[in-house]
Amino acid sequence: MDKVTEASKLITKTSSIYGRDSQKCYYKGVAYEVNSEVSPDATNPCTVGCRCNSLGSRSQLTCVNVECPELFQEPLSDSNCFHQHTLDECCSTNTYCPNNTETQQMSPLYECQYGGRTYREGQVIYPEDAPCKKCICQNGFNGTLSGPWCEEISCGIELHYSRQISDGCVPVYYGTTGCCPIDWRCPDVNDSVVTSVNATSKTAEHKCQFGQLELRVGDKLSSTSNICVECSCEVPPLVSCTQKTHTECRE
């Protein structure tokens, strides 16, 4: 899924983020009362225990992120050993070591070729040409990214950033290849619209709203304290923001 499309759907699933009840939580277009449990879908195996909590004048979704044991362990001493994964599990399901006696009795592992590299069964593949996809090397993998061995990465934007969404903020992505947000751009009283001579003049449904501002497709937001973040109206109704690369910021 395109990163702009994913974020835009957060807006279009409800009539407007500005019309939401501050005493309720929202996930996938459904409103939840305070203290209600919210079940993430299967594409978020690392996110559990989500609940709508009251935080004074408004509510917010809070979730628990699974911390996998292998993240706190020493790196595998044998370079031939590796953790094996499946798409429906957050953490690794096994550690494969070719010199292990039990491993030697197993059938040879399936090997996958992708991007000039060789992966062995259970290893994770992050395609450089598809940054929002995650694949697992498994029997049948044929080098395409549309098979059952790949899935779209879910950033869990609504689950982890409900406060920012209710504040009317928009996600900031790194460059043109980033998948999940690295920051958020929130409305500021000093914001203004930088109009473009090539901006298209369409109906209100085809414009972007950011705080109290309305942008036509092609218009940009004025830079605030961070001149390396550029925001423009590309895919209504959400303003798209990109963090420039270090090289672009120095130019």
TORDREN-289634 format. One record per residue (C-alpha): residue number from 1; y, x, z; residue in three letters; chain. Coordinates in steps of 0.02 Angstrom, whole numbers. Layout:
+-----+--------+--------+--------+------+-----+
! seq !      v !      u !      w ! type ! mol !
+-----+--------+--------+--------+------+-----+
! NUM !      Y !      X !      Z !  ALA !   A !
...
+-----+--------+--------+--------+------+-----+
***
This chain:
+-----+--------+--------+--------+------+-----+
! seq !      v !      u !      w ! type ! mol !
+-----+--------+--------+--------+------+-----+
!   1 !      0 !      0 !      0 !  MET !   A !
!   2 !    172 !     65 !    -44 !  ASP !   A !
!   3 !    269 !    112 !    112 !  LYS !   A !
!   4 !    421 !      9 !     62 !  VAL !   A !
!   5 !    311 !   -141 !     25 !  THR !   A !
!   6 !    223 !   -127 !    193 !  GLU !   A !
!   7 !    387 !   -126 !    289 !  ALA !   A !
!   8 !    464 !   -264 !    184 !  SER !   A !
!   9 !    319 !   -380 !    221 !  LYS !   A !
!  10 !    366 !   -373 !    405 !  LEU !   A !
!  11 !    524 !   -465 !    360 !  ILE !   A !
!  12 !    456 !   -589 !    234 !  THR !   A !
!  13 !    312 !   -648 !    345 !  LYS !   A !
!  14 !    439 !   -741 !    450 !  THR !   A !
!  15 !    596 !   -829 !    395 !  SER !   A !
!  16 !    706 !   -692 !    468 !  SER !   A !
!  17 !    696 !   -561 !    603 !  ILE !   A !
!  18 !    868 !   -617 !    658 !  TYR !   A !
!  19 !    803 !   -791 !    696 !  GLY !   A !
!  20 !    661 !   -738 !    808 !  ARG !   A !
!  21 !    645 !   -798 !    988 !  ASP !   A !
!  22 !    683 !   -647 !   1100 !  SER !   A !
!  23 !    562 !   -714 !   1231 !  GLN !   A !
!  24 !    413 !   -704 !   1114 !  LYS !   A !
!  25 !    320 !   -566 !   1023 !  CYS !   A !
!  26 !    277 !   -571 !    839 !  TYR !   A !
!  27 !    130 !   -498 !    745 !  TYR !   A !
!  28 !     83 !   -539 !    566 !  LYS !   A !
!  29 !    196 !   -692 !    567 !  GLY !   A !
!  30 !    121 !   -766 !    725 !  VAL !   A !
!  31 !    226 !   -791 !    883 !  ALA !   A !
!  32 !    146 !   -745 !   1050 !  TYR !   A !
!  33 !    200 !   -800 !   1223 !  GLU !   A !
!  34 !    234 !   -672 !   1361 !  VAL !   A !
!  35 !     72 !   -608 !   1442 !  ASN !   A !
!  36 !    -29 !   -656 !   1289 !  SER !   A !
!  37 !   -154 !   -530 !   1220 !  GLU !   A !
!  38 !   -135 !   -480 !   1038 !  VAL !   A !
!  39 !   -286 !   -419 !    942 !  SER !   A !
!  40 !   -248 !   -283 !    813 !  PRO !   A !
!  41 !   -346 !   -296 !    652 !  ASP !   A !
!  42 !   -490 !   -181 !    608 !  ALA !   A !
!  43 !   -373 !    -61 !    517 !  THR !   A !
!  44 !   -302 !     -6 !    685 !  ASN !   A !
!  45 !   -457 !     62 !    776 !  PRO !   A !
!  46 !   -350 !    184 !    876 !  CYS !   A !
!  47 !   -240 !     45 !    947 !  THR !   A !
!  48 !   -309 !    -67 !   1085 !  VAL !   A !
!  49 !   -252 !   -171 !   1233 !  GLY !   A !
!  50 !   -100 !   -248 !   1149 !  CYS !   A !
!  51 !     -3 !   -373 !   1253 !  ARG !   A !
!  52 !    162 !   -465 !   1244 !  CYS !   A !
!  53 !    264 !   -407 !   1394 !  ASN !   A !
!  54 !    431 !   -465 !   1461 !  SER !   A !
!  55 !    564 !   -331 !   1471 !  LEU !   A !
!  56 !    710 !   -418 !   1553 !  GLY !   A !
!  57 !    809 !   -515 !   1424 !  SER !   A !
!  58 !    674 !   -502 !   1290 !  ARG !   A !
!  59 !    492 !   -469 !   1258 !  SER !   A !
!  60 !    401 !   -325 !   1174 !  GLN !   A !
!  61 !    227 !   -284 !   1114 !  LEU !   A !
!  62 !    146 !   -140 !   1207 !  THR !   A !
!  63 !    -20 !    -62 !   1158 !  CYS !   A !
!  64 !   -134 !     77 !   1217 !  VAL !   A !
!  65 !   -171 !    218 !   1096 !  ASN !   A !
!  66 !   -349 !    285 !   1104 !  VAL !   A !
!  67 !   -352 !    471 !   1146 !  GLU !   A !
!  68 !   -506 !    549 !   1068 !  CYS !   A !
!  69 !   -602 !    677 !   1172 !  PRO !   A !
!  70 !   -603 !    805 !   1032 !  GLU !   A !
!  71 !   -413 !    816 !   1042 !  LEU !   A !
!  72 !   -428 !    893 !   1215 !  PHE !   A !
!  73 !   -573 !   1008 !   1180 !  GLN !   A !
!  74 !   -570 !   1188 !   1125 !  GLU !   A !
!  75 !   -582 !   1214 !    936 !  PRO !   A !
!  76 !   -760 !   1227 !    875 !  LEU !   A !
!  77 !   -814 !   1408 !    892 !  SER !   A !
!  78 !   -923 !   1404 !    737 !  ASP !   A !
!  79 !   -820 !   1382 !    578 !  SER !   A !
!  80 !   -969 !   1298 !    497 !  ASN !   A !
!  81 !   -966 !   1158 !    626 !  CYS !   A !
!  82 !   -859 !   1003 !    603 !  PHE !   A !
!  83 !   -829 !    831 !    675 !  HIS !   A !
!  84 !   -899 !    684 !    578 !  GLN !   A !
!  85 !   -806 !    520 !    560 !  HIS !   A !
!  86 !   -825 !    342 !    495 !  THR !   A !
!  87 !   -687 !    227 !    434 !  LEU !   A !
!  88 !   -713 !     96 !    569 !  ASP !   A !
!  89 !   -709 !    214 !    718 !  GLU !   A !
!  90 !   -554 !    296 !    791 !  CYS !   A !
!  91 !   -638 !    452 !    857 !  CYS !   A !
!  92 !   -772 !    564 !    783 !  SER !   A !
!  93 !   -950 !    498 !    798 !  THR !   A !
!  94 !  -1041 !    664 !    793 !  ASN !   A !
!  95 !  -1018 !    852 !    785 !  THR !   A !
!  96 !  -1120 !    936 !    648 !  TYR !   A !
!  97 !  -1173 !   1117 !    668 !  CYS !   A !
!  98 !  -1293 !   1192 !    538 !  PRO !   A !
!  99 !  -1366 !   1313 !    664 !  ASN !   A !
! 100 !  -1412 !   1175 !    786 !  ASN !   A !
! 101 !  -1601 !   1147 !    798 !  THR !   A !
! 102 !  -1584 !    958 !    788 !  GLU !   A !
! 103 !  -1465 !    973 !    641 !  THR !   A !
! 104 !  -1586 !   1081 !    544 !  GLN !   A !
! 105 !  -1715 !    942 !    551 !  GLN !   A !
! 106 !  -1596 !    819 !    469 !  MET !   A !
! 107 !  -1586 !    785 !    283 !  SER !   A !
! 108 !  -1457 !    889 !    188 !  PRO !   A !
! 109 !  -1282 !    819 !    200 !  LEU !   A !
! 110 !  -1200 !    735 !     52 !  TYR !   A !
! 111 !  -1058 !    836 !    -24 !  GLU !   A !
! 112 !   -898 !    767 !   -101 !  CYS !   A !
! 113 !   -782 !    851 !   -225 !  GLN !   A !
! 114 !   -599 !    805 !   -219 !  TYR !   A !
! 115 !   -438 !    897 !   -259 !  GLY !   A !
! 116 !   -528 !   1059 !   -294 !  GLY !   A !
! 117 !   -610 !   1060 !   -122 !  ARG !   A !
! 118 !   -785 !   1025 !    -59 !  THR !   A !
! 119 !   -808 !    906 !     87 !  TYR !   A !
! 120 !   -968 !    872 !    181 !  ARG !   A !
! 121 !  -1031 !    704 !    240 !  GLU !   A !
! 122 !   -924 !    633 !    378 !  GLY !   A !
! 123 !   -772 !    742 !    346 !  GLN !   A !
! 124 !   -602 !    659 !    324 !  VAL !   A !
! 125 !   -511 !    671 !    158 !  ILE !   A !
! 126 !   -322 !    646 !    154 !  TYR !   A !
! 127 !   -278 !    636 !    -32 !  PRO !   A !
! 128 !   -116 !    725 !    -71 !  GLU !   A !
! 129 !    -86 !    609 !   -218 !  ASP !   A !
! 130 !   -110 !    454 !   -109 !  ALA !   A !
! 131 !    -28 !    491 !     60 !  PRO !   A !
! 132 !    -60 !    316 !    128 !  CYS !   A !
! 133 !   -248 !    328 !    105 !  LYS !   A !
! 134 !   -386 !    401 !    213 !  LYS !   A !
! 135 !   -560 !    433 !    145 !  CYS !   A !
! 136 !   -725 !    485 !    222 !  ILE !   A !
! 137 !   -849 !    591 !    126 !  CYS !   A !
! 138 !  -1006 !    486 !    114 !  GLN !   A !
! 139 !  -1153 !    452 !      1 !  ASN !   A !
! 140 !  -1090 !    379 !   -162 !  GLY !   A !
! 141 !   -916 !    454 !   -160 !  PHE !   A !
! 142 !   -870 !    483 !   -342 !  ASN !   A !
! 143 !   -694 !    553 !   -330 !  GLY !   A !
! 144 !   -604 !    387 !   -348 !  THR !   A !
! 145 !   -498 !    314 !   -207 !  LEU !   A !
! 146 !   -542 !    132 !   -233 !  SER !   A !
! 147 !   -719 !    134 !   -165 !  GLY !   A !
! 148 !   -784 !     84 !      8 !  PRO !   A !
! 149 !   -758 !    263 !     67 !  TRP !   A !
! 150 !   -568 !    245 !     69 !  CYS !   A !
! 151 !   -445 !    132 !    158 !  GLU !   A !
! 152 !   -258 !    111 !    172 !  GLU !   A !
! 153 !   -184 !    195 !    324 !  ILE !   A !
! 154 !   -109 !     66 !    441 !  SER !   A !
! 155 !     46 !    130 !    529 !  CYS !   A !
! 156 !     42 !    -14 !    653 !  GLY !   A !
! 157 !    229 !    -39 !    631 !  ILE !   A !
! 158 !    234 !   -211 !    712 !  GLU !   A !
! 159 !    123 !   -155 !    855 !  LEU !   A !
! 160 !    215 !      5 !    901 !  HIS !   A !
! 161 !    394 !    -33 !    850 !  TYR !   A !
! 162 !    424 !   -215 !    895 !  SER !   A !
! 163 !    581 !   -167 !    992 !  ARG !   A !
! 164 !    658 !    -80 !    842 !  GLN !   A !
! 165 !    613 !   -226 !    728 !  ILE !   A !
! 166 !    694 !   -353 !    844 !  SER !   A !
! 167 !    850 !   -243 !    848 !  ASP !   A !
! 168 !    862 !   -256 !    659 !  GLY !   A !
! 169 !    819 !    -71 !    633 !  CYS !   A !
! 170 !    727 !     -7 !    480 !  VAL !   A !
! 171 !    597 !    133 !    467 !  PRO !   A !
! 172 !    644 !    306 !    407 !  VAL !   A !
! 173 !    517 !    400 !    302 !  TYR !   A !
! 174 !    510 !    586 !    266 !  TYR !   A !
! 175 !    544 !    626 !     84 !  GLY !   A !
! 176 !    459 !    523 !    -49 !  THR !   A !
! 177 !    280 !    558 !      3 !  THR !   A !
! 178 !    277 !    511 !    187 !  GLY !   A !
! 179 !    168 !    365 !    237 !  CYS !   A !
! 180 !    218 !    313 !    414 !  CYS !   A !
! 181 !    394 !    311 !    488 !  PRO !   A !
! 182 !    460 !    468 !    572 !  ILE !   A !
! 183 !    614 !    381 !    643 !  ASP !   A !
! 184 !    716 !    219 !    638 !  TRP !   A !
! 185 !    891 !    181 !    575 !  ARG !   A !
! 186 !    978 !     48 !    680 !  CYS !   A !
! 187 !   1137 !    -50 !    641 !  PRO !   A !
! 188 !   1298 !     30 !    702 !  ASP !   A !
! 189 !   1473 !    -42 !    715 !  VAL !   A !
! 190 !   1536 !     99 !    604 !  ASN !   A !
! 191 !   1415 !     60 !    462 !  ASP !   A !
! 192 !   1486 !     13 !    294 !  SER !   A !
! 193 !   1421 !    -17 !    118 !  VAL !   A !
! 194 !   1442 !    115 !    -16 !  VAL !   A !
! 195 !   1446 !      8 !   -172 !  THR !   A !
! 196 !   1367 !     68 !   -332 !  SER !   A !
! 197 !   1441 !     36 !   -503 !  VAL !   A !
! 198 !   1264 !      7 !   -564 !  ASN !   A !
! 199 !   1219 !   -114 !   -424 !  ALA !   A !
! 200 !   1141 !   -274 !   -487 !  THR !   A !
! 201 !   1227 !   -436 !   -443 !  SER !   A !
! 202 !   1093 !   -562 !   -395 !  LYS !   A !
! 203 !   1071 !   -710 !   -279 !  THR !   A !
! 204 !   1066 !   -690 !    -89 !  ALA !   A !
! 205 !    876 !   -690 !    -94 !  GLU !   A !
! 206 !    882 !   -530 !   -194 !  HIS !   A !
! 207 !    997 !   -434 !    -78 !  LYS !   A !
! 208 !    965 !   -325 !     74 !  CYS !   A !
! 209 !   1032 !   -369 !    246 !  GLN !   A !
! 210 !   1065 !   -235 !    375 !  PHE !   A !
! 211 !   1147 !   -296 !    534 !  GLY !   A !
! 212 !   1300 !   -393 !    477 !  GLN !   A !
! 213 !   1305 !   -304 !    309 !  LEU !   A !
! 214 !   1239 !   -367 !    143 !  GLU !   A !
! 215 !   1193 !   -245 !      5 !  LEU !   A !
! 216 !   1157 !   -274 !   -178 !  ARG !   A !
! 217 !   1014 !   -179 !   -259 !  VAL !   A !
! 218 !   1082 !     -5 !   -289 !  GLY !   A !
! 219 !   1208 !     -6 !   -145 !  ASP !   A !
! 220 !   1193 !    122 !     -6 !  LYS !   A !
! 221 !   1234 !    129 !    179 !  LEU !   A !
! 222 !   1369 !    249 !    237 !  SER !   A !
! 223 !   1302 !    403 !    325 !  SER !   A !
! 224 !   1313 !    406 !    514 !  THR !   A !
! 225 !   1287 !    556 !    627 !  SER !   A !
! 226 !   1131 !    607 !    531 !  ASN !   A !
! 227 !   1185 !    650 !    355 !  ILE !   A !
! 228 !   1006 !    694 !    309 !  CYS !   A !
! 229 !    954 !    510 !    315 !  VAL !   A !
! 230 !    994 !    410 !    159 !  GLU !   A !
! 231 !    977 !    221 !    156 !  CYS !   A !
! 232 !    992 !    105 !      7 !  SER !   A !
! 233 !    945 !    -67 !    -53 !  CYS !   A !
! 234 !    793 !    -42 !   -165 !  GLU !   A !
! 235 !    668 !   -180 !   -125 !  VAL !   A !
! 236 !    752 !   -331 !    -41 !  PRO !   A !
! 237 !    762 !   -392 !     91 !  PRO !   A !
! 238 !    739 !   -226 !    182 !  LEU !   A !
! 239 !    850 !    -73 !    168 !  VAL !   A !
! 240 !    748 !     82 !    126 !  SER !   A !
! 241 !    786 !    243 !    223 !  CYS !   A !
! 242 !    727 !    418 !    184 !  THR !   A !
! 243 !    744 !    579 !    282 !  GLN !   A !
! 244 !    790 !    714 !    158 !  LYS !   A !
! 245 !    686 !    873 !    153 !  THR !   A !
! 246 !    755 !   1030 !    236 !  HIS !   A !
! 247 !    799 !   1101 !     65 !  THR !   A !
! 248 !    893 !    944 !     14 !  GLU !   A !
! 249 !    992 !    943 !    176 !  CYS !   A !
! 250 !   1051 !   1121 !    148 !  ARG !   A !
! 251 !   1113 !   1085 !    -27 !  GLU !   A !
+-----+--------+--------+--------+------+-----+
***
